[in-house]
């Protein structure tokens, strides 16, 4: 699904893993959208995500989630 968010940027829902998660990705957790503010590499391919709200999530190497990614450079 692709849509046009405010400001003319394009957004797409994508599958993310610990290998391709980025700052700015929005992941819905418990019905609430959480934007990734920072991330750290963990041993064995995992990532530790810190959200703008201060909440944290650990993604293991095999974790797969859906996220909204905004593309501004079209």
PDB file of N, CA, C and O in Angstrom, chain B, residues numbered from 101:
ATOM      1  N   UNK B 101       0.839  -1.176   0.000  1.00  0.00           N
ATOM      2  CA  UNK B 101       0.000   0.000   0.000  1.00  0.00           C
ATOM      3  C   UNK B 101       0.885   1.241   0.000  1.00  0.00           C
ATOM      4  O   UNK B 101       1.842   1.321   0.770  1.00  0.00           O
ATOM      5  N   UNK B 102       0.578   2.186  -0.839  1.00  0.00           N
ATOM      6  CA  UNK B 102       1.300   3.455  -0.878  1.00  0.00           C
ATOM      7  C   UNK B 102       0.296   4.575  -0.736  1.00  0.00           C
ATOM      8  O   UNK B 102      -0.821   4.503  -1.249  1.00  0.00           O
ATOM      9  N   UNK B 103       0.707   5.602  -0.037  1.00  0.00           N
ATOM     10  CA  UNK B 103      -0.170   6.751   0.145  1.00  0.00           C
ATOM     11  C   UNK B 103       0.671   8.010   0.162  1.00  0.00           C
ATOM     12  O   UNK B 103       1.900   7.946   0.201  1.00  0.00           O
ATOM     13  N   UNK B 104       0.005   9.157   0.133  1.00  0.00           N
ATOM     14  CA  UNK B 104       0.693  10.443   0.139  1.00  0.00           C
ATOM     15  C   UNK B 104       0.479  11.130   1.469  1.00  0.00           C
ATOM     16  O   UNK B 104      -0.593  11.684   1.712  1.00  0.00           O
ATOM     17  N   UNK B 105       1.492  11.104   2.347  1.00  0.00           N
ATOM     18  CA  UNK B 105       1.363  11.809   3.625  1.00  0.00           C
ATOM     19  C   UNK B 105       1.471  13.305   3.428  1.00  0.00           C
ATOM     20  O   UNK B 105       1.869  13.753   2.353  1.00  0.00           O
ATOM     21  N   UNK B 106       1.127  14.089   4.433  1.00  0.00           N
ATOM     22  CA  UNK B 106       1.229  15.544   4.323  1.00  0.00           C
ATOM     23  C   UNK B 106       2.643  15.970   3.955  1.00  0.00           C
ATOM     24  O   UNK B 106       3.616  15.353   4.390  1.00  0.00           O
ATOM     25  N   UNK B 107       2.756  17.016   3.158  1.00  0.00           N
ATOM     26  CA  UNK B 107       4.058  17.538   2.761  1.00  0.00           C
ATOM     27  C   UNK B 107       4.558  16.969   1.453  1.00  0.00           C
ATOM     28  O   UNK B 107       5.652  17.328   1.019  1.00  0.00           O
ATOM     29  N   UNK B 108       3.808  16.098   0.805  1.00  0.00           N
ATOM     30  CA  UNK B 108       4.179  15.572  -0.499  1.00  0.00           C
ATOM     31  C   UNK B 108       5.141  14.402  -0.468  1.00  0.00           C
ATOM     32  O   UNK B 108       5.560  13.946  -1.532  1.00  0.00           O
ATOM     33  N   UNK B 109       5.512  13.893   0.694  1.00  0.00           N
ATOM     34  CA  UNK B 109       6.384  12.732   0.772  1.00  0.00           C
ATOM     35  C   UNK B 109       5.555  11.475   0.513  1.00  0.00           C
ATOM     36  O   UNK B 109       4.358  11.450   0.802  1.00  0.00           O
ATOM     37  N   UNK B 110       6.182  10.442  -0.025  1.00  0.00           N
ATOM     38  CA  UNK B 110       5.476   9.195  -0.297  1.00  0.00           C
ATOM     39  C   UNK B 110       5.789   8.179   0.789  1.00  0.00           C
ATOM     40  O   UNK B 110       6.932   8.075   1.232  1.00  0.00           O
ATOM     41  N   UNK B 111       4.781   7.429   1.220  1.00  0.00           N
ATOM     42  CA  UNK B 111       4.966   6.424   2.267  1.00  0.00           C
ATOM     43  C   UNK B 111       4.553   5.060   1.727  1.00  0.00           C
ATOM     44  O   UNK B 111       3.631   4.950   0.918  1.00  0.00           O
ATOM     45  N   UNK B 112       5.256   4.017   2.190  1.00  0.00           N
ATOM     46  CA  UNK B 112       4.943   2.656   1.788  1.00  0.00           C
ATOM     47  C   UNK B 112       5.050   1.743   2.999  1.00  0.00           C
ATOM     48  O   UNK B 112       5.904   1.937   3.864  1.00  0.00           O
ATOM     49  N   UNK B 113       4.167   0.738   3.052  1.00  0.00           N
ATOM     50  CA  UNK B 113       4.264  -0.280   4.085  1.00  0.00           C
ATOM     51  C   UNK B 113       5.216  -1.346   3.573  1.00  0.00           C
ATOM     52  O   UNK B 113       5.027  -1.893   2.486  1.00  0.00           O
ATOM     53  N   UNK B 114       6.258  -1.643   4.378  1.00  0.00           N
ATOM     54  CA  UNK B 114       7.260  -2.620   3.972  1.00  0.00           C
ATOM     55  C   UNK B 114       7.508  -3.603   5.099  1.00  0.00           C
ATOM     56  O   UNK B 114       7.192  -3.325   6.256  1.00  0.00           O
ATOM     57  N   UNK B 115       8.073  -4.749   4.761  1.00  0.00           N
ATOM     58  CA  UNK B 115       8.508  -5.698   5.774  1.00  0.00           C
ATOM     59  C   UNK B 115       9.933  -5.333   6.163  1.00  0.00           C
ATOM     60  O   UNK B 115      10.794  -5.165   5.300  1.00  0.00           O
ATOM     61  N   UNK B 116      10.178  -5.211   7.462  1.00  0.00           N
ATOM     62  CA  UNK B 116      11.526  -4.896   7.924  1.00  0.00           C
ATOM     63  C   UNK B 116      12.078  -6.047   8.750  1.00  0.00           C
ATOM     64  O   UNK B 116      11.335  -6.814   9.362  1.00  0.00           O
ATOM     65  N   UNK B 117      13.385  -6.145   8.750  1.00  0.00           N
ATOM     66  CA  UNK B 117      14.115  -7.095   9.577  1.00  0.00           C
ATOM     67  C   UNK B 117      15.196  -6.316  10.308  1.00  0.00           C
ATOM     68  O   UNK B 117      15.327  -5.108  10.112  1.00  0.00           O
ATOM     69  N   UNK B 118      15.957  -6.978  11.131  1.00  0.00           N
ATOM     70  CA  UNK B 118      17.044  -6.291  11.814  1.00  0.00           C
ATOM     71  C   UNK B 118      18.107  -5.824  10.817  1.00  0.00           C
ATOM     72  O   UNK B 118      18.885  -4.923  11.127  1.00  0.00           O
ATOM     73  N   UNK B 119      18.149  -6.418   9.639  1.00  0.00           N
ATOM     74  CA  UNK B 119      19.144  -6.037   8.627  1.00  0.00           C
ATOM     75  C   UNK B 119      18.782  -4.748   7.895  1.00  0.00           C
ATOM     76  O   UNK B 119      19.677  -4.047   7.423  1.00  0.00           O
ATOM     77  N   UNK B 120      17.479  -4.412   7.787  1.00  0.00           N
ATOM     78  CA  UNK B 120      17.113  -3.242   6.982  1.00  0.00           C
ATOM     79  C   UNK B 120      16.283  -2.188   7.718  1.00  0.00           C
ATOM     80  O   UNK B 120      15.792  -1.254   7.083  1.00  0.00           O
ATOM     81  N   UNK B 121      16.114  -2.309   9.026  1.00  0.00           N
ATOM     82  CA  UNK B 121      15.373  -1.292   9.786  1.00  0.00           C
ATOM     83  C   UNK B 121      16.175   0.004   9.772  1.00  0.00           C
ATOM     84  O   UNK B 121      17.405  -0.023   9.809  1.00  0.00           O
ATOM     85  N   UNK B 122      15.476   1.145   9.718  1.00  0.00           N
ATOM     86  CA  UNK B 122      16.120   2.465   9.654  1.00  0.00           C
ATOM     87  C   UNK B 122      15.507   3.416  10.670  1.00  0.00           C
ATOM     88  O   UNK B 122      14.388   3.217  11.143  1.00  0.00           O
ATOM     89  N   UNK B 123      16.266   4.446  10.989  1.00  0.00           N
ATOM     90  CA  UNK B 123      15.701   5.543  11.782  1.00  0.00           C
ATOM     91  C   UNK B 123      14.557   6.154  10.985  1.00  0.00           C
ATOM     92  O   UNK B 123      14.659   6.308   9.768  1.00  0.00           O
ATOM     93  N   UNK B 124      13.482   6.498  11.657  1.00  0.00           N
ATOM     94  CA  UNK B 124      12.333   7.097  10.990  1.00  0.00           C
ATOM     95  C   UNK B 124      11.252   6.101  10.620  1.00  0.00           C
ATOM     96  O   UNK B 124      10.119   6.506  10.359  1.00  0.00           O
ATOM     97  N   UNK B 125      11.563   4.798  10.588  1.00  0.00           N
ATOM     98  CA  UNK B 125      10.532   3.795  10.313  1.00  0.00           C
ATOM     99  C   UNK B 125       9.488   3.854  11.424  1.00  0.00           C
ATOM    100  O   UNK B 125       9.824   4.070  12.588  1.00  0.00           O
ATOM    101  N   UNK B 126       8.229   3.663  11.063  1.00  0.00           N
ATOM    102  CA  UNK B 126       7.134   3.674  12.040  1.00  0.00           C
ATOM    103  C   UNK B 126       6.586   2.261  12.144  1.00  0.00           C
ATOM    104  O   UNK B 126       6.083   1.699  11.171  1.00  0.00           O
ATOM    105  N   UNK B 127       6.692   1.696  13.342  1.00  0.00           N
ATOM    106  CA  UNK B 127       6.236   0.336  13.619  1.00  0.00           C
ATOM    107  C   UNK B 127       5.045   0.434  14.561  1.00  0.00           C
ATOM    108  O   UNK B 127       5.096   1.148  15.562  1.00  0.00           O
ATOM    109  N   UNK B 128       3.973  -0.285  14.240  1.00  0.00           N
ATOM    110  CA  UNK B 128       2.796  -0.270  15.116  1.00  0.00           C
ATOM    111  C   UNK B 128       2.951  -1.375  16.148  1.00  0.00           C
ATOM    112  O   UNK B 128       3.043  -2.552  15.801  1.00  0.00           O
ATOM    113  N   UNK B 129       2.979  -0.989  17.418  1.00  0.00           N
ATOM    114  CA  UNK B 129       3.143  -1.934  18.518  1.00  0.00           C
ATOM    115  C   UNK B 129       1.990  -1.722  19.496  1.00  0.00           C
ATOM    116  O   UNK B 129       1.814  -0.630  20.036  1.00  0.00           O
ATOM    117  N   UNK B 130       1.220  -2.763  19.715  1.00  0.00           N
ATOM    118  CA  UNK B 130       0.082  -2.658  20.628  1.00  0.00           C
ATOM    119  C   UNK B 130      -0.945  -1.645  20.170  1.00  0.00           C
ATOM    120  O   UNK B 130      -1.626  -1.034  20.995  1.00  0.00           O
ATOM    121  N   UNK B 131      -1.068  -1.457  18.859  1.00  0.00           N
ATOM    122  CA  UNK B 131      -2.037  -0.517  18.316  1.00  0.00           C
ATOM    123  C   UNK B 131      -1.550   0.925  18.279  1.00  0.00           C
ATOM    124  O   UNK B 131      -2.285   1.814  17.848  1.00  0.00           O
ATOM    125  N   UNK B 132      -0.314   1.170  18.728  1.00  0.00           N
ATOM    126  CA  UNK B 132       0.233   2.531  18.739  1.00  0.00           C
ATOM    127  C   UNK B 132       1.396   2.635  17.770  1.00  0.00           C
ATOM    128  O   UNK B 132       2.285   1.783  17.777  1.00  0.00           O
ATOM    129  N   UNK B 133       1.403   3.667  16.938  1.00  0.00           N
ATOM    130  CA  UNK B 133       2.549   3.843  16.037  1.00  0.00           C
ATOM    131  C   UNK B 133       3.762   4.352  16.816  1.00  0.00           C
ATOM    132  O   UNK B 133       3.652   5.289  17.607  1.00  0.00           O
ATOM    133  N   UNK B 134       4.917   3.729  16.587  1.00  0.00           N
ATOM    134  CA  UNK B 134       6.154   4.107  17.270  1.00  0.00           C
ATOM    135  C   UNK B 134       7.223   4.373  16.213  1.00  0.00           C
ATOM    136  O   UNK B 134       7.524   3.500  15.400  1.00  0.00           O
ATOM    137  N   UNK B 135       7.797   5.576  16.224  1.00  0.00           N
ATOM    138  CA  UNK B 135       8.828   5.946  15.248  1.00  0.00           C
ATOM    139  C   UNK B 135      10.214   5.644  15.823  1.00  0.00           C
ATOM    140  O   UNK B 135      10.517   6.030  16.952  1.00  0.00           O
ATOM    141  N   UNK B 136      11.054   4.953  15.045  1.00  0.00           N
ATOM    142  CA  UNK B 136      12.403   4.597  15.465  1.00  0.00           C
ATOM    143  C   UNK B 136      13.256   5.864  15.501  1.00  0.00           C
ATOM    144  O   UNK B 136      13.416   6.545  14.488  1.00  0.00           O
ATOM    145  N   UNK B 137      13.805   6.174  16.686  1.00  0.00           N
ATOM    146  CA  UNK B 137      14.653   7.351  16.858  1.00  0.00           C
ATOM    147  C   UNK B 137      16.126   6.984  16.783  1.00  0.00           C
ATOM    148  O   UNK B 137      16.938   7.768  16.291  1.00  0.00           O
ATOM    149  N   UNK B 138      16.482   5.784  17.274  1.00  0.00           N
ATOM    150  CA  UNK B 138      17.877   5.362  17.280  1.00  0.00           C
ATOM    151  C   UNK B 138      17.918   3.845  17.315  1.00  0.00           C
ATOM    152  O   UNK B 138      16.952   3.204  17.728  1.00  0.00           O
ATOM    153  N   UNK B 139      19.029   3.269  16.885  1.00  0.00           N
ATOM    154  CA  UNK B 139      19.183   1.824  16.921  1.00  0.00           C
ATOM    155  C   UNK B 139      20.635   1.467  17.151  1.00  0.00           C
ATOM    156  O   UNK B 139      21.545   2.214  16.789  1.00  0.00           O
ATOM    157  N   UNK B 140      20.838   0.292  17.768  1.00  0.00           N
ATOM    158  CA  UNK B 140      22.179  -0.223  18.043  1.00  0.00           C
ATOM    159  C   UNK B 140      22.278  -1.645  17.551  1.00  0.00           C
ATOM    160  O   UNK B 140      21.330  -2.423  17.664  1.00  0.00           O
ATOM    161  N   UNK B 141      23.434  -1.982  17.002  1.00  0.00           N
ATOM    162  CA  UNK B 141      23.712  -3.343  16.560  1.00  0.00           C
ATOM    163  C   UNK B 141      23.952  -4.227  17.777  1.00  0.00           C
ATOM    164  O   UNK B 141      24.635  -3.817  18.716  1.00  0.00           O
ATOM    165  N   UNK B 142      23.395  -5.435  17.769  1.00  0.00           N
ATOM    166  CA  UNK B 142      23.593  -6.412  18.834  1.00  0.00           C
ATOM    167  C   UNK B 142      24.316  -7.628  18.266  1.00  0.00           C
ATOM    168  O   UNK B 142      24.349  -7.811  17.049  1.00  0.00           O
ATOM    169  N   UNK B 143      24.890  -8.455  19.122  1.00  0.00           N
ATOM    170  CA  UNK B 143      25.538  -9.680  18.649  1.00  0.00           C
ATOM    171  C   UNK B 143      24.548 -10.585  17.907  1.00  0.00           C
ATOM    172  O   UNK B 143      23.345 -10.552  18.167  1.00  0.00           O
ATOM    173  N   UNK B 144      25.064 -11.374  17.001  1.00  0.00           N
ATOM    174  CA  UNK B 144      24.292 -12.362  16.242  1.00  0.00           C
ATOM    175  C   UNK B 144      23.241 -11.740  15.332  1.00  0.00           C
ATOM    176  O   UNK B 144      22.243 -12.391  15.023  1.00  0.00           O
ATOM    177  N   UNK B 145      23.437 -10.497  14.896  1.00  0.00           N
ATOM    178  CA  UNK B 145      22.562  -9.880  13.908  1.00  0.00           C
ATOM    179  C   UNK B 145      21.334  -9.181  14.439  1.00  0.00           C
ATOM    180  O   UNK B 145      20.500  -8.748  13.643  1.00  0.00           O
ATOM    181  N   UNK B 146      21.181  -9.051  15.729  1.00  0.00           N
ATOM    182  CA  UNK B 146      20.020  -8.371  16.299  1.00  0.00           C
ATOM    183  C   UNK B 146      20.202  -6.861  16.306  1.00  0.00           C
ATOM    184  O   UNK B 146      21.299  -6.357  16.066  1.00  0.00           O
ATOM    185  N   UNK B 147      19.115  -6.140  16.583  1.00  0.00           N
ATOM    186  CA  UNK B 147      19.154  -4.682  16.722  1.00  0.00           C
ATOM    187  C   UNK B 147      18.328  -4.276  17.936  1.00  0.00           C
ATOM    188  O   UNK B 147      17.286  -4.867  18.221  1.00  0.00           O
ATOM    189  N   UNK B 148      18.800  -3.277  18.635  1.00  0.00           N
ATOM    190  CA  UNK B 148      18.079  -2.696  19.768  1.00  0.00           C
ATOM    191  C   UNK B 148      17.515  -1.360  19.281  1.00  0.00           C
ATOM    192  O   UNK B 148      18.275  -0.455  18.934  1.00  0.00           O
ATOM    193  N   UNK B 149      16.181  -1.232  19.253  1.00  0.00           N
ATOM    194  CA  UNK B 149      15.531  -0.028  18.749  1.00  0.00           C
ATOM    195  C   UNK B 149      15.095   0.854  19.910  1.00  0.00           C
ATOM    196  O   UNK B 149      14.568   0.365  20.909  1.00  0.00           O
ATOM    197  N   UNK B 150      15.314   2.147  19.773  1.00  0.00           N
ATOM    198  CA  UNK B 150      14.823   3.132  20.732  1.00  0.00           C
ATOM    199  C   UNK B 150      13.834   4.020  19.977  1.00  0.00           C
ATOM    200  O   UNK B 150      14.166   4.583  18.934  1.00  0.00           O
ATOM    201  N   UNK B 151      12.615   4.141  20.514  1.00  0.00           N
ATOM    202  CA  UNK B 151      11.578   4.927  19.860  1.00  0.00           C
ATOM    203  C   UNK B 151      11.554   6.351  20.415  1.00  0.00           C
ATOM    204  O   UNK B 151      12.100   6.615  21.486  1.00  0.00           O
ATOM    205  N   UNK B 152      10.924   7.256  19.685  1.00  0.00           N
ATOM    206  CA  UNK B 152      10.822   8.656  20.100  1.00  0.00           C
ATOM    207  C   UNK B 152      10.148   8.802  21.455  1.00  0.00           C
ATOM    208  O   UNK B 152      10.400   9.772  22.171  1.00  0.00           O
ATOM    209  N   UNK B 153       9.299   7.854  21.814  1.00  0.00           N
ATOM    210  CA  UNK B 153       8.574   7.902  23.084  1.00  0.00           C
ATOM    211  C   UNK B 153       9.421   7.438  24.258  1.00  0.00           C
ATOM    212  O   UNK B 153       8.997   7.544  25.409  1.00  0.00           O
ATOM    213  N   UNK B 154      10.624   6.920  23.974  1.00  0.00           N
ATOM    214  CA  UNK B 154      11.495   6.401  25.015  1.00  0.00           C
ATOM    215  C   UNK B 154      11.374   4.902  25.207  1.00  0.00           C
ATOM    216  O   UNK B 154      12.171   4.302  25.930  1.00  0.00           O
ATOM    217  N   UNK B 155      10.385   4.290  24.568  1.00  0.00           N
ATOM    218  CA  UNK B 155      10.218   2.840  24.662  1.00  0.00           C
ATOM    219  C   UNK B 155      11.299   2.150  23.835  1.00  0.00           C
ATOM    220  O   UNK B 155      11.903   2.761  22.953  1.00  0.00           O
ATOM    221  N   UNK B 156      11.537   0.874  24.129  1.00  0.00           N
ATOM    222  CA  UNK B 156      12.594   0.124  23.466  1.00  0.00           C
ATOM    223  C   UNK B 156      12.073  -1.214  22.978  1.00  0.00           C
ATOM    224  O   UNK B 156      11.107  -1.754  23.516  1.00  0.00           O
ATOM    225  N   UNK B 157      12.725  -1.741  21.950  1.00  0.00           N
ATOM    226  CA  UNK B 157      12.376  -3.049  21.399  1.00  0.00           C
ATOM    227  C   UNK B 157      13.640  -3.717  20.905  1.00  0.00           C
ATOM    228  O   UNK B 157      14.483  -3.071  20.283  1.00  0.00           O
ATOM    229  N   UNK B 158      13.781  -5.004  21.174  1.00  0.00           N
ATOM    230  CA  UNK B 158      14.908  -5.771  20.648  1.00  0.00           C
ATOM    231  C   UNK B 158      14.418  -6.629  19.499  1.00  0.00           C
ATOM    232  O   UNK B 158      13.494  -7.428  19.659  1.00  0.00           O
ATOM    233  N   UNK B 159      15.036  -6.464  18.343  1.00  0.00           N
ATOM    234  CA  UNK B 159      14.739  -7.296  17.177  1.00  0.00           C
ATOM    235  C   UNK B 159      15.845  -8.332  17.051  1.00  0.00           C
ATOM    236  O   UNK B 159      17.023  -7.981  16.990  1.00  0.00           O
ATOM    237  N   UNK B 160      15.476  -9.592  17.013  1.00  0.00           N
ATOM    238  CA  UNK B 160      16.448 -10.655  16.788  1.00  0.00           C
ATOM    239  C   UNK B 160      16.684 -10.786  15.292  1.00  0.00           C
ATOM    240  O   UNK B 160      15.960 -10.190  14.495  1.00  0.00           O
ATOM    241  N   UNK B 161      17.673 -11.547  14.911  1.00  0.00           N
ATOM    242  CA  UNK B 161      18.045 -11.682  13.504  1.00  0.00           C
ATOM    243  C   UNK B 161      16.888 -12.186  12.636  1.00  0.00           C
ATOM    244  O   UNK B 161      16.817 -11.845  11.455  1.00  0.00           O
ATOM    245  N   UNK B 162      15.993 -12.981  13.191  1.00  0.00           N
ATOM    246  CA  UNK B 162      14.882 -13.546  12.404  1.00  0.00           C
ATOM    247  C   UNK B 162      13.566 -12.799  12.568  1.00  0.00           C
ATOM    248  O   UNK B 162      12.562 -13.210  11.986  1.00  0.00           O
ATOM    249  N   UNK B 163      13.536 -11.722  13.335  1.00  0.00           N
ATOM    250  CA  UNK B 163      12.316 -10.946  13.540  1.00  0.00           C
ATOM    251  C   UNK B 163      11.895 -10.265  12.248  1.00  0.00           C
ATOM    252  O   UNK B 163      12.723  -9.665  11.563  1.00  0.00           O
ATOM    253  N   UNK B 164      10.621 -10.355  11.914  1.00  0.00           N
ATOM    254  CA  UNK B 164      10.059  -9.674  10.742  1.00  0.00           C
ATOM    255  C   UNK B 164       8.839  -8.886  11.205  1.00  0.00           C
ATOM    256  O   UNK B 164       7.949  -9.424  11.863  1.00  0.00           O
ATOM    257  N   UNK B 165       8.811  -7.596  10.849  1.00  0.00           N
ATOM    258  CA  UNK B 165       7.713  -6.710  11.225  1.00  0.00           C
ATOM    259  C   UNK B 165       7.296  -5.885  10.023  1.00  0.00           C
ATOM    260  O   UNK B 165       8.067  -5.730   9.075  1.00  0.00           O
ATOM    261  N   UNK B 166       6.079  -5.356  10.056  1.00  0.00           N
ATOM    262  CA  UNK B 166       5.645  -4.405   9.046  1.00  0.00           C
ATOM    263  C   UNK B 166       5.860  -3.001   9.576  1.00  0.00           C
ATOM    264  O   UNK B 166       5.612  -2.722  10.749  1.00  0.00           O
ATOM    265  N   UNK B 167       6.321  -2.122   8.703  1.00  0.00           N
ATOM    266  CA  UNK B 167       6.582  -0.740   9.102  1.00  0.00           C
ATOM    267  C   UNK B 167       6.170   0.196   7.979  1.00  0.00           C
ATOM    268  O   UNK B 167       6.093  -0.193   6.813  1.00  0.00           O
ATOM    269  N   UNK B 168       5.911   1.420   8.352  1.00  0.00           N
ATOM    270  CA  UNK B 168       5.624   2.478   7.394  1.00  0.00           C
ATOM    271  C   UNK B 168       6.924   3.249   7.208  1.00  0.00           C
ATOM    272  O   UNK B 168       7.498   3.753   8.173  1.00  0.00           O
ATOM    273  N   UNK B 169       7.386   3.339   5.965  1.00  0.00           N
ATOM    274  CA  UNK B 169       8.613   4.071   5.675  1.00  0.00           C
ATOM    275  C   UNK B 169       8.269   5.237   4.743  1.00  0.00           C
ATOM    276  O   UNK B 169       7.656   5.048   3.693  1.00  0.00           O
ATOM    277  N   UNK B 170       8.670   6.429   5.140  1.00  0.00           N
ATOM    278  CA  UNK B 170       8.400   7.626   4.362  1.00  0.00           C
ATOM    279  C   UNK B 170       9.602   7.922   3.489  1.00  0.00           C
ATOM    280  O   UNK B 170      10.735   7.976   3.968  1.00  0.00           O
ATOM    281  N   UNK B 171       9.344   8.115   2.197  1.00  0.00           N
ATOM    282  CA  UNK B 171      10.383   8.448   1.227  1.00  0.00           C
ATOM    283  C   UNK B 171      10.196   9.911   0.853  1.00  0.00           C
ATOM    284  O   UNK B 171       9.133  10.294   0.365  1.00  0.00           O
ATOM    285  N   UNK B 172      11.217  10.730   1.078  1.00  0.00           N
ATOM    286  CA  UNK B 172      11.103  12.160   0.786  1.00  0.00           C
ATOM    287  C   UNK B 172      11.855  12.555  -0.465  1.00  0.00           C
ATOM    288  O   UNK B 172      11.651  13.660  -0.966  1.00  0.00           O
ATOM    289  N   UNK B 173      12.703  11.713  -0.984  1.00  0.00           N
ATOM    290  CA  UNK B 173      13.543  12.107  -2.114  1.00  0.00           C
ATOM    291  C   UNK B 173      13.046  11.637  -3.462  1.00  0.00           C
ATOM    292  O   UNK B 173      13.868  11.284  -4.308  1.00  0.00           O
ATOM    293  N   UNK B 174      11.754  11.610  -3.711  1.00  0.00           N
ATOM    294  CA  UNK B 174      11.227  11.126  -5.003  1.00  0.00           C
ATOM    295  C   UNK B 174      11.381  12.159  -6.057  1.00  0.00           C
ATOM    296  O   UNK B 174      10.996  11.932  -7.204  1.00  0.00           O
TER     297      UNK B 174
END
